[in-house]
Amino acid sequence: MLLRKAPLPRILLDNVSCMRNAQQILRHVNVSVHDGGALVLTGSNGSGKSTFLRMLAGFSKPSAGQILWNGHDVTESGVFHQYKLQLNWLSLKDAIKEKFTVLDNVQWFELLEGKQGNSLPAIELMGLGRLAKDKARMLSMGQRKRLQLARLLAIDRPIWLLDEPSVALDDDGVRLLEYIIAEHRKKGGIVFVATHLPINIEDAMYLRLPPRFPRRMTLVDMLDRAEIS
Ligand SMILES: Nc1ncnc2c1ncn2[C@@H]1O[C@H](COP(=O)(O)OP(=O)(O)OP(=O)(O)O)[C@@H](O)[C@H]1O
C-alpha cells in the first residue's frame, strides 16, 4: 500500500507566545494553515489580535515557540527574506499619500512590486473607478479602505494579513471584501483577519483570544444595576 505523507501546512504556529513591552500578550498559540485557508481572530480590545498579525508580519518575534513557513522558522534571516515577500498587510494606518491620485496610490505599490496593469482593474472592482484621477485627500473613510483593498489586489501576494478590514465599509463594501477574500482563497491564497465585525468567510477557522485582564465594572453596568434595584 502506498502511504502518502500529509502535506506540510503552509504556515504553522507551534506553541507560540509573544511579549510586548515586557508583558505577555499571546500564550501557547497553535495554528496550522494550508493553502486556501483562512483564520479569523476575534477577542476583546487589547486581547492581542493586532499583535498576532504583527508577529506574523515579522514586526515582533515570538518569545517562545516557532512560526514555520513551509516548515522553516521565519525568524531565520534567509527564510524571512523570502517569507516577507509572500505577505500583504492591511492595517488601520493606511499609508495613503493625500496629494497623489487614487490611481497613483495603488500604482506606486504595484510598481514597487515589479508588476503592472493590475491597478486600474483593482480600483474599478473596488468601486472607485470614477475617482481614479482624483486626489486621495478627497476620499471618505470607506473609500480609503476600498483604496487599501485595491492595493491588496494589485500587489497580489499570497498571504493576506488584514487588521479590521471592514471598518468604515458600507454593506456593499463588506460584500466586496468577502468576495475578494473568497477569490483569493480559490487561487490558494491564505487570509488572516482580525475583526470585531462579522465577515462571512466560508470554512474559516476562528481563534478567540482571551481577554488580557478581567472585565471591570463599567458605568453602563452600574447604571443597569441601579435600575434593577
Ligand atoms: N506599541 C505597543 N507597545 C507595547 N505594548 C503595546 C503596544 N501596542 C499595544 N500594546 C499592548 O498589547 C496588547 C494587545 O494589543 P493589540 O493591539 O494586539 O490588541 P487588539 O486585540 O488588536 O485590540 P483592539 O481590539 O483594541 O484593536 C494591549 O493590551 C496593549 O497593552
The ligand as an ORCA input file, in Angstrom:
! r2SCAN-3c Opt
* xyz 0 1
  N       3.144     49.754     20.824
  C       2.919     48.962     21.881
  N       3.884     48.744     22.780
  C       3.678     47.937     23.848
  N       2.517     47.322     24.087
  C       1.528     47.507     23.212
  C       1.662     48.331     22.073
  N       0.501     48.321     21.399
  C      -0.325     47.521     22.095
  N       0.289     47.033     23.178
  C      -0.270     46.121     24.196
  O      -0.572     44.891     23.578
  C      -1.867     44.458     23.987
  C      -2.534     43.866     22.771
  O      -2.782     44.914     21.857
  P      -3.343     44.622     20.421
  O      -3.312     45.912     19.670
  O      -2.650     43.454     19.843
  O      -4.841     44.185     20.776
  P      -6.108     44.020     19.836
  O      -6.758     42.723     20.217
  O      -5.717     44.173     18.403
  O      -7.001     45.222     20.319
  P      -8.145     46.088     19.586
  O      -9.360     45.210     19.516
  O      -8.342     47.217     20.526
  O      -7.637     46.515     18.249
  C      -2.608     45.670     24.552
  O      -3.224     45.312     25.752
  C      -1.542     46.692     24.792
  O      -1.350     46.807     26.191
*
